[in-house]
Amino acid sequence: MPNRYDANTRAKAIRLVREHRGDYPTEYAAITAVAGRLGMTAETLRKWIRRAEVDEGKAPGTSTAESVQVRELKRKNRELE
């Protein structure tokens, strides 16, 4: 499935939520407001924020770089088999 939003749009959406998080009673309220303004679903934006937190080391999980490395190693392993 192709990416519907480019990297700049993702970065802008994440930045807006972080900047305006204090203007709303909850983080999800900020996510919903920003997502509505940018024409995306709140769940999409929530996932982007979660991924950014993992990549920045602020939340536990597998980073994007680690995921890419694992996929590449699995591909190489299939070729060797």
Secondary structure, 3 states (H helix, E strand, C coil): CCCCCCHHHHHHHHHHHHHHHHHCCCHHHHHHHHHHHHCCCHHHHHHHHHHHHHHCCCCCCCCHHHHHHHHHHHHHHHHHC
